[in-house]
């Protein structure tokens, strides 16, 4: 894509692989450990860490921030930067999705 002048956006970091609900209507919650996520769910994002832009998902990872969705969690942003080694532009998914209730955990 970059060779043709297109700027790709990696979606949806750090991943919806374990969710069973639609984040357009409720906030998904993932209860996996860092070790499990690093061995599976996070692998594609680490492999694509040179993508210039990445869209952060609206879901809660209880192992890191049990109250805030990844898209608004400083802890998850630090995880993306440090553990996933991503240094490109981070953008959030749509702010009008129901996963963001404005009151912390929703659903």
C-alpha positions as a Markdown table, in Angstrom:
| # | Residue | x | y | z |
|---|---|---|---|---|
| 1 | Unk | 0.0 | 0.0 | 0.0 |
| 2 | Unk | 2.8 | 2.4 | 0.9 |
| 3 | Unk | 4.4 | 1.9 | -2.5 |
| 4 | Unk | 1.2 | 3.1 | -4.2 |
| 5 | Unk | 0.8 | 6.1 | -2.0 |
| 6 | Unk | -1.9 | 4.7 | 0.3 |
| 7 | Unk | -1.5 | 5.0 | 4.0 |
| 8 | Unk | -2.7 | 1.8 | 5.7 |
| 9 | Unk | -4.4 | 1.7 | 9.1 |
| 10 | Unk | -3.9 | -1.4 | 11.3 |
| 11 | Unk | -7.1 | -2.4 | 13.0 |
| 12 | Unk | -8.1 | -3.0 | 15.7 |
| 13 | Unk | -5.1 | -3.0 | 18.0 |
| 14 | Unk | -4.7 | -4.8 | 20.5 |
| 15 | Unk | -7.3 | -7.1 | 19.0 |
| 16 | Unk | -10.9 | -8.4 | 19.0 |
| 17 | Unk | -9.9 | -12.1 | 18.7 |
| 18 | Unk | -11.4 | -13.2 | 21.9 |
| 19 | Unk | -14.6 | -11.1 | 22.0 |
| 20 | Unk | -18.1 | -12.6 | 21.7 |
| 21 | Unk | -20.1 | -9.3 | 21.6 |
| 22 | Unk | -20.4 | -6.5 | 19.0 |
| 23 | Unk | -18.6 | -3.4 | 20.3 |
| 24 | Unk | -21.1 | -1.3 | 18.4 |
| 25 | Unk | -23.6 | -2.2 | 21.0 |
| 26 | Unk | -21.7 | -3.2 | 24.2 |
| 27 | Unk | -18.1 | -3.1 | 25.5 |
| 28 | Unk | -16.3 | -6.5 | 25.1 |
| 29 | Unk | -14.3 | -7.7 | 28.0 |
| 30 | Unk | -11.2 | -9.9 | 27.7 |
| 31 | Unk | -9.9 | -11.8 | 30.8 |
| 32 | Unk | -6.7 | -13.3 | 29.3 |
| 33 | Unk | -3.3 | -12.9 | 30.8 |
| 34 | Unk | -0.4 | -10.9 | 29.2 |
| 35 | Unk | 1.4 | -14.2 | 28.5 |
| 36 | Unk | -1.6 | -15.7 | 26.6 |
| 37 | Unk | -2.2 | -12.5 | 24.7 |
| 38 | Unk | 1.5 | -12.1 | 23.7 |
| 39 | Unk | 1.6 | -15.7 | 22.5 |
| 40 | Unk | -1.5 | -15.4 | 20.4 |
| 41 | Unk | -3.7 | -12.3 | 20.0 |
| 42 | Unk | -0.9 | -9.7 | 19.9 |
| 43 | Unk | 1.3 | -11.5 | 17.5 |
| 44 | Unk | -0.1 | -10.0 | 14.3 |
| 45 | Unk | 0.2 | -6.5 | 15.7 |
| 46 | Unk | 3.8 | -7.0 | 16.6 |
| 47 | Unk | 4.5 | -8.3 | 13.1 |
| 48 | Unk | 2.8 | -5.2 | 11.6 |
| 49 | Unk | 4.5 | -2.7 | 14.0 |
| 50 | Unk | 5.8 | -0.7 | 11.1 |
| 51 | Unk | 2.3 | 0.2 | 9.9 |
| 52 | Unk | 2.2 | 4.1 | 10.0 |
| 53 | Unk | -1.3 | 4.3 | 11.7 |
| 54 | Unk | -3.2 | 2.0 | 14.0 |
| 55 | Unk | -6.8 | 2.1 | 15.2 |
| 56 | Unk | -7.2 | 1.3 | 18.9 |
| 57 | Unk | -10.2 | -1.0 | 19.8 |
| 58 | Unk | -13.0 | -0.4 | 22.2 |
| 59 | Unk | -12.7 | -3.4 | 24.6 |
| 60 | Unk | -11.6 | -3.9 | 28.1 |
| 61 | Unk | -8.5 | -6.1 | 29.0 |
| 62 | Unk | -9.1 | -6.9 | 32.7 |
| 63 | Unk | -5.4 | -7.9 | 33.2 |
| 64 | Unk | -4.3 | -4.3 | 32.4 |
| 65 | Unk | -7.2 | -1.9 | 33.0 |
| 66 | Unk | -10.5 | -3.4 | 34.3 |
| 67 | Unk | -12.3 | -0.1 | 34.1 |
| 68 | Unk | -11.5 | 1.6 | 30.8 |
| 69 | Unk | -11.7 | 0.4 | 27.2 |
| 70 | Unk | -8.3 | 0.1 | 25.5 |
| 71 | Unk | -9.1 | 3.1 | 23.3 |
| 72 | Unk | -9.2 | 5.5 | 26.3 |
| 73 | Unk | -6.8 | 3.6 | 28.6 |
| 74 | Unk | -3.3 | 5.1 | 29.3 |
| 75 | Unk | -2.3 | 1.7 | 30.5 |
| 76 | Unk | -3.2 | 0.0 | 27.2 |
| 77 | Unk | -1.6 | 2.8 | 25.2 |
| 78 | Unk | 1.6 | 2.1 | 27.2 |
| 79 | Unk | 1.3 | -1.6 | 26.5 |
| 80 | Unk | 0.9 | -0.9 | 22.7 |
| 81 | Unk | 3.9 | 1.4 | 22.8 |
| 82 | Unk | 6.2 | -0.7 | 25.0 |
| 83 | Unk | 5.2 | -4.4 | 24.8 |
| 84 | Unk | 3.9 | -4.4 | 21.2 |
| 85 | Unk | 6.7 | -1.9 | 20.2 |
| 86 | Unk | 4.4 | 0.3 | 18.1 |
| 87 | Unk | 5.5 | 3.9 | 17.6 |
| 88 | Unk | 3.2 | 5.0 | 14.8 |
| 89 | Unk | 0.1 | 7.2 | 15.0 |
| 90 | Unk | -2.6 | 5.8 | 17.3 |
| 91 | Unk | -6.3 | 6.8 | 16.5 |
| 92 | Unk | -9.4 | 5.6 | 18.2 |
| 93 | Unk | -12.3 | 3.8 | 16.7 |
| 94 | Unk | -15.6 | 5.6 | 16.3 |
| 95 | Unk | -16.5 | 7.6 | 19.5 |
| 96 | Unk | -20.2 | 7.1 | 19.1 |
| 97 | Unk | -20.0 | 3.3 | 19.5 |
| 98 | Unk | -21.9 | 1.9 | 22.5 |
| 99 | Unk | -18.7 | 0.3 | 23.8 |
| 100 | Unk | -18.0 | 3.8 | 25.1 |
| 101 | Unk | -20.7 | 4.6 | 27.7 |
| 102 | Unk | -18.9 | 7.5 | 29.3 |
| 103 | Unk | -19.2 | 5.7 | 32.7 |
| 104 | Unk | -16.3 | 3.2 | 32.6 |
| 105 | Unk | -17.4 | -0.4 | 32.0 |
| 106 | Unk | -20.5 | -0.7 | 29.9 |
| 107 | Unk | -22.7 | -3.6 | 28.6 |
